[in-house]
Amino acid sequence: RVTLEGPADLDTPTTGTLVGSPVPLPGGLIARTYAADGVRDFAWAAGRLEQVSGGTAPRVVVSYRAGAVTTAQAQRMLAAARTSVSTFSQSFGPYPYPELDVVLVGFSDFGMEYPTIVFSEVDKLTVAHEVAHQWWYGLVGNDQYAEPWLDESLATWSEELPWGAWVGCGSYAFPGTARLTNDMGYWGDHPGQYDVVYDGGGCMLANLARKFGAAGFQAILRGYADDHWLGVTRTGDFTAAIEAAAM
């Protein structure tokens, strides 16, 4: 439960949902209180923002700054976000929150995830990737420093799913000593190899989807999510789920 105080015309999309009505304060300020249950982090944006929204349970709200992002772009990203939430809810387990906020930024090669709010460039795969993190790190937690592959690889494989499952991957050349399961200490020292936890991990998962079939692999992921919902997983938990399915 967080209260933000600021000018009345300053928009503040956040983790969670607004509780009640804004409260007037001296000096032309207002206080807005937001609350959320079952989340790991709290994040917010602040700015004079435009919004487009759609859907119920959950309501998806896309916020953006006019001049940096167009209304047409925002509408396309809204459609991508809604499709992603629907697809992932069917595949991995229902999205349990009443709202999802997507904050669009006006520059490229950027995305960042927090519970019920994500930040993204104007790109449908990036939006889908960040929305997938609502499951892979948000609902099924992991140590993002020690085992970043557990959320980033799964989010990378999942980002394709709203438009067709990624099944099969020809090859991925792991550079040098870059094991998929390395921690952020390694990736910090080898930033040029960090795509391993995205592309390399996604490729590995795509090959598992080929082995089990797209529907079978999604069933495995849903069972894995059910077993660790709002918990914290380790690499061994994931490999155990795969090994059990392969028996």
C-alpha positions as a Markdown table, in Angstrom:
| # | Residue | x | y | z |
|---|---|---|---|---|
| 1 | Arg | 0.0 | 0.0 | 0.0 |
| 2 | Val | 1.7 | 3.2 | -1.2 |
| 3 | Thr | 0.6 | 6.8 | -1.2 |
| 4 | Leu | 2.0 | 9.2 | -3.8 |
| 5 | Glu | 1.6 | 13.0 | -3.4 |
| 6 | Gly | 2.0 | 15.3 | -6.4 |
| 7 | Pro | 0.4 | 17.8 | -8.8 |
| 8 | Ala | -3.1 | 16.9 | -9.8 |
| 9 | Asp | -2.2 | 16.8 | -13.5 |
| 10 | Leu | 0.7 | 14.4 | -13.0 |
| 11 | Asp | -0.2 | 10.9 | -14.0 |
| 12 | Thr | 1.2 | 8.0 | -11.9 |
| 13 | Pro | 0.6 | 4.5 | -13.2 |
| 14 | Thr | 1.8 | 2.0 | -10.6 |
| 15 | Thr | 1.9 | -1.5 | -9.4 |
| 16 | Gly | -1.6 | -2.2 | -8.0 |
| 17 | Thr | -4.7 | -0.2 | -8.3 |
| 18 | Leu | -6.0 | 3.1 | -7.1 |
| 19 | Val | -7.8 | 2.9 | -3.7 |
| 20 | Gly | -10.7 | 5.3 | -3.5 |
| 21 | Ser | -10.5 | 8.8 | -4.9 |
| 22 | Pro | -7.5 | 11.2 | -4.9 |
| 23 | Val | -7.4 | 13.3 | -1.7 |
| 24 | Pro | -6.8 | 17.1 | -2.2 |
| 25 | Leu | -3.8 | 18.5 | -0.3 |
| 26 | Pro | -2.7 | 22.1 | 0.3 |
| 27 | Gly | -0.8 | 23.8 | -2.5 |
| 28 | Gly | -2.8 | 22.3 | -5.3 |
| 29 | Leu | -1.4 | 18.8 | -4.6 |
| 30 | Ile | -3.3 | 15.5 | -4.4 |
| 31 | Ala | -2.6 | 12.2 | -2.7 |
| 32 | Arg | -3.3 | 8.9 | -4.5 |
| 33 | Thr | -3.1 | 5.6 | -2.7 |
| 34 | Tyr | -2.4 | 2.4 | -4.5 |
| 35 | Ala | -2.6 | -1.2 | -3.2 |
| 36 | Ala | -1.7 | -4.7 | -4.4 |
| 37 | Asp | -1.7 | -8.2 | -2.9 |
| 38 | Gly | 0.7 | -11.0 | -3.8 |
| 39 | Val | 3.4 | -8.9 | -5.5 |
| 40 | Arg | 7.2 | -8.9 | -5.1 |
| 41 | Asp | 8.0 | -5.3 | -6.0 |
| 42 | Phe | 6.4 | -1.9 | -6.3 |
| 43 | Ala | 7.2 | 0.5 | -9.2 |
| 44 | Trp | 5.6 | 3.6 | -10.7 |
| 45 | Ala | 5.9 | 6.1 | -13.5 |
| 46 | Ala | 5.2 | 9.8 | -13.3 |
| 47 | Gly | 4.5 | 12.2 | -16.1 |
| 48 | Arg | 1.8 | 14.1 | -18.0 |
| 49 | Leu | 0.7 | 11.1 | -20.0 |
| 50 | Glu | -2.0 | 10.0 | -22.5 |
| 51 | Gln | -3.7 | 6.7 | -22.0 |
| 52 | Val | -5.6 | 4.1 | -24.0 |
| 53 | Ser | -7.2 | 1.1 | -22.3 |
| 54 | Gly | -9.4 | -1.9 | -22.9 |
| 55 | Gly | -10.8 | -5.1 | -21.4 |
| 56 | Thr | -12.0 | -6.2 | -18.0 |
| 57 | Ala | -10.5 | -8.6 | -15.6 |
| 58 | Pro | -7.9 | -7.5 | -16.2 |
| 59 | Arg | -8.1 | -4.0 | -17.5 |
| 60 | Val | -5.1 | -3.1 | -19.6 |
| 61 | Val | -4.0 | 0.5 | -19.6 |
| 62 | Val | -1.3 | 1.8 | -21.9 |
| 63 | Ser | 0.3 | 5.1 | -20.9 |
| 64 | Tyr | 2.5 | 7.2 | -23.2 |
| 65 | Arg | 3.8 | 10.7 | -23.7 |
| 66 | Ala | 2.4 | 12.5 | -26.7 |
| 67 | Gly | 5.1 | 13.5 | -29.1 |
| 68 | Ala | 7.2 | 10.5 | -28.2 |
| 69 | Val | 4.6 | 7.8 | -29.0 |
| 70 | Thr | 1.6 | 8.2 | -31.3 |
| 71 | Thr | -2.0 | 7.2 | -30.5 |
| 72 | Ala | -1.9 | 4.6 | -33.3 |
| 73 | Gln | 1.2 | 3.0 | -31.8 |
| 74 | Ala | -0.3 | 3.0 | -28.4 |
| 75 | Gln | -3.4 | 1.2 | -29.7 |
| 76 | Arg | -1.3 | -1.4 | -31.4 |
| 77 | Met | 0.6 | -2.0 | -28.2 |
| 78 | Leu | -2.6 | -2.2 | -26.3 |
| 79 | Ala | -3.8 | -5.0 | -28.6 |
| 80 | Ala | -0.5 | -6.8 | -28.2 |
| 81 | Ala | -0.7 | -6.6 | -24.4 |
| 82 | Arg | -4.3 | -7.8 | -24.3 |
| 83 | Thr | -3.5 | -10.7 | -26.6 |
| 84 | Ser | -0.4 | -11.6 | -24.5 |
| 85 | Val | -2.4 | -11.6 | -21.2 |
| 86 | Ser | -5.1 | -13.7 | -22.7 |
| 87 | Thr | -2.6 | -16.2 | -24.2 |
| 88 | Phe | -0.4 | -16.5 | -21.1 |
| 89 | Ser | -3.4 | -16.8 | -18.8 |
| 90 | Gln | -4.6 | -19.8 | -20.9 |
| 91 | Ser | -1.2 | -21.3 | -21.2 |
| 92 | Phe | 0.4 | -20.7 | -17.8 |
| 93 | Gly | -2.4 | -19.9 | -15.3 |
| 94 | Pro | -4.8 | -17.0 | -15.0 |
| 95 | Tyr | -3.5 | -13.5 | -14.5 |
| 96 | Pro | -4.7 | -12.9 | -10.9 |
| 97 | Tyr | -4.6 | -9.1 | -10.8 |
| 98 | Pro | -7.4 | -6.6 | -11.8 |
| 99 | Glu | -5.1 | -4.4 | -13.9 |
| 100 | Leu | -2.0 | -4.4 | -16.0 |
| 101 | Asp | -0.2 | -1.1 | -16.8 |
| 102 | Val | 2.0 | -0.8 | -19.9 |
| 103 | Val | 4.2 | 2.4 | -20.0 |
| 104 | Leu | 5.6 | 3.0 | -23.5 |
| 105 | Val | 8.9 | 4.8 | -23.9 |
| 106 | Gly | 10.0 | 6.7 | -26.9 |
| 107 | Phe | 13.3 | 5.0 | -27.5 |
| 108 | Ser | 14.3 | 1.6 | -28.7 |
| 109 | Asp | 15.9 | -1.6 | -27.2 |
| 110 | Phe | 14.3 | -1.2 | -23.8 |
| 111 | Gly | 11.9 | -3.1 | -21.7 |
| 112 | Met | 11.6 | -3.6 | -17.9 |
| 113 | Glu | 9.2 | -5.6 | -15.8 |
| 114 | Tyr | 7.6 | -5.1 | -12.4 |
| 115 | Pro | 4.4 | -6.6 | -10.9 |
| 116 | Thr | 1.3 | -5.4 | -12.8 |
| 117 | Ile | 3.3 | -2.6 | -14.5 |
| 118 | Val | 5.8 | -3.0 | -17.4 |
| 119 | Phe | 7.9 | -0.5 | -19.4 |
| 120 | Ser | 8.5 | -1.1 | -23.1 |
| 121 | Glu | 9.6 | 0.2 | -26.4 |
| 122 | Val | 7.0 | 0.4 | -29.1 |
| 123 | Asp | 7.4 | -3.2 | -30.3 |
| 124 | Lys | 4.9 | -6.0 | -29.9 |
| 125 | Leu | 7.4 | -8.7 | -29.1 |
| 126 | Thr | 9.0 | -6.5 | -26.4 |
| 127 | Val | 5.6 | -5.8 | -24.9 |
| 128 | Ala | 4.8 | -9.6 | -24.9 |
| 129 | His | 8.2 | -10.3 | -23.4 |
| 130 | Glu | 7.6 | -7.9 | -20.5 |
| 131 | Val | 4.1 | -9.1 | -20.0 |
| 132 | Ala | 5.4 | -12.7 | -19.9 |
| 133 | His | 7.5 | -11.6 | -16.9 |
| 134 | Gln | 4.3 | -11.3 | -14.9 |
| 135 | Trp | 4.5 | -15.1 | -14.8 |
| 136 | Trp | 8.2 | -15.7 | -15.1 |
| 137 | Tyr | 9.6 | -13.8 | -12.1 |
| 138 | Gly | 6.4 | -12.2 | -10.9 |
| 139 | Leu | 4.1 | -15.2 | -10.1 |
| 140 | Val | 6.8 | -17.9 | -10.4 |
| 141 | Gly | 9.7 | -16.2 | -8.7 |
| 142 | Asn | 13.5 | -16.8 | -9.0 |
| 143 | Asp | 16.7 | -15.3 | -7.8 |
| 144 | Gln | 17.3 | -12.9 | -10.7 |
| 145 | Tyr | 20.9 | -12.3 | -9.7 |
| 146 | Ala | 21.9 | -16.0 | -9.2 |
| 147 | Glu | 19.8 | -17.5 | -12.0 |
| 148 | Pro | 18.6 | -14.9 | -14.5 |
| 149 | Trp | 18.0 | -17.5 | -17.1 |
| 150 | Leu | 15.0 | -18.8 | -15.2 |
| 151 | Asp | 12.9 | -15.7 | -16.0 |
| 152 | Glu | 14.6 | -14.3 | -19.1 |
| 153 | Ser | 14.8 | -17.5 | -21.1 |
| 154 | Leu | 11.2 | -18.3 | -20.3 |
| 155 | Ala | 10.0 | -14.8 | -21.2 |
| 156 | Thr | 12.0 | -15.0 | -24.4 |
| 157 | Trp | 10.3 | -18.2 | -25.4 |
| 158 | Ser | 6.9 | -17.0 | -24.3 |
| 159 | Glu | 7.0 | -13.7 | -26.3 |
| 160 | Glu | 6.3 | -15.5 | -29.5 |
| 161 | Leu | 3.4 | -17.5 | -28.1 |
| 162 | Pro | 0.6 | -15.0 | -28.7 |
| 163 | Trp | 1.2 | -15.3 | -32.4 |
| 164 | Gly | 2.4 | -18.9 | -32.6 |
| 165 | Ala | 4.5 | -21.1 | -30.4 |
| 166 | Trp | 8.3 | -21.2 | -31.0 |
| 167 | Val | 8.9 | -24.8 | -31.8 |
| 168 | Gly | 12.4 | -26.0 | -32.7 |
| 169 | Cys | 15.6 | -24.1 | -33.0 |
| 170 | Gly | 18.3 | -25.1 | -35.4 |
| 171 | Ser | 21.4 | -24.2 | -33.3 |
| 172 | Tyr | 22.8 | -21.8 | -30.9 |
| 173 | Ala | 26.6 | -21.3 | -30.5 |
| 174 | Phe | 27.3 | -20.7 | -26.8 |
| 175 | Pro | 30.4 | -18.4 | -26.7 |
| 176 | Gly | 33.4 | -19.5 | -24.7 |
| 177 | Thr | 32.6 | -20.5 | -21.1 |
| 178 | Ala | 29.1 | -18.9 | -21.3 |
| 179 | Arg | 26.9 | -21.5 | -19.5 |
| 180 | Leu | 23.2 | -20.7 | -19.6 |
| 181 | Thr | 23.1 | -21.1 | -15.8 |
| 182 | Asn | 25.8 | -18.5 | -15.1 |
| 183 | Asp | 24.9 | -15.8 | -12.6 |
| 184 | Met | 24.9 | -12.0 | -13.0 |
| 185 | Gly | 28.5 | -11.8 | -11.7 |
| 186 | Tyr | 29.6 | -13.7 | -14.8 |
| 187 | Trp | 27.4 | -11.7 | -17.2 |
| 188 | Gly | 28.5 | -8.4 | -15.7 |
| 189 | Asp | 32.1 | -9.4 | -16.5 |
| 190 | His | 31.1 | -10.7 | -20.0 |
| 191 | Pro | 28.3 | -8.3 | -21.2 |
| 192 | Gly | 28.8 | -9.2 | -24.8 |
| 193 | Gln | 27.7 | -12.8 | -24.0 |
| 194 | Tyr | 24.5 | -11.8 | -22.1 |
| 195 | Asp | 22.2 | -12.7 | -25.1 |
| 196 | Val | 22.8 | -16.3 | -24.0 |
| 197 | Val | 20.1 | -16.0 | -21.3 |
| 198 | Tyr | 17.7 | -14.7 | -23.9 |
| 199 | Asp | 18.5 | -16.3 | -27.3 |
| 200 | Gly | 20.4 | -19.3 | -26.0 |
| 201 | Gly | 17.8 | -20.1 | -23.4 |
| 202 | Gly | 14.9 | -19.4 | -25.7 |
| 203 | Cys | 16.5 | -21.8 | -28.3 |
| 204 | Met | 16.8 | -24.5 | -25.7 |
| 205 | Leu | 13.1 | -24.1 | -24.7 |
| 206 | Ala | 12.0 | -24.1 | -28.3 |
| 207 | Asn | 13.7 | -27.5 | -28.7 |
| 208 | Leu | 11.9 | -28.8 | -25.6 |
| 209 | Ala | 8.7 | -27.5 | -27.3 |
| 210 | Arg | 9.6 | -29.6 | -30.3 |
| 211 | Lys | 10.3 | -32.7 | -28.1 |
| 212 | Phe | 7.1 | -32.5 | -26.2 |
| 213 | Gly | 4.9 | -30.7 | -28.8 |
| 214 | Ala | 3.8 | -27.1 | -28.4 |
| 215 | Ala | 0.7 | -28.1 | -26.4 |
| 216 | Gly | 2.5 | -30.6 | -24.3 |
| 217 | Phe | 5.3 | -28.1 | -23.4 |
| 218 | Gln | 2.7 | -25.5 | -22.4 |
| 219 | Ala | 1.1 | -28.1 | -20.2 |
| 220 | Ile | 4.5 | -28.7 | -18.5 |
| 221 | Leu | 5.0 | -25.0 | -18.0 |
| 222 | Arg | 1.5 | -24.7 | -16.5 |
| 223 | Gly | 2.2 | -27.5 | -14.1 |
| 224 | Tyr | 5.5 | -25.9 | -13.2 |
| 225 | Ala | 3.7 | -22.6 | -12.5 |
| 226 | Asp | 1.0 | -24.3 | -10.5 |
| 227 | Asp | 3.6 | -26.0 | -8.3 |
| 228 | His | 5.5 | -22.8 | -7.6 |
| 229 | Trp | 2.8 | -20.1 | -7.7 |
| 230 | Leu | 4.1 | -17.1 | -5.7 |
| 231 | Gly | 7.1 | -19.1 | -4.6 |
| 232 | Val | 10.7 | -19.0 | -5.6 |
| 233 | Thr | 12.2 | -21.6 | -7.9 |
| 234 | Arg | 15.7 | -22.8 | -8.6 |
| 235 | Thr | 17.2 | -24.4 | -11.7 |
| 236 | Gly | 16.6 | -27.8 | -10.2 |
| 237 | Asp | 12.9 | -27.2 | -9.9 |
| 238 | Phe | 12.6 | -26.5 | -13.6 |
| 239 | Thr | 14.8 | -29.5 | -14.7 |
| 240 | Ala | 12.8 | -31.7 | -12.3 |
| 241 | Ala | 9.6 | -30.7 | -14.1 |
| 242 | Ile | 11.1 | -31.5 | -17.5 |
| 243 | Glu | 12.6 | -34.8 | -16.3 |
| 244 | Ala | 9.3 | -35.9 | -14.8 |
| 245 | Ala | 7.5 | -35.1 | -18.1 |
| 246 | Ala | 10.1 | -37.1 | -20.0 |
| 247 | Met | 9.7 | -40.3 | -18.0 |
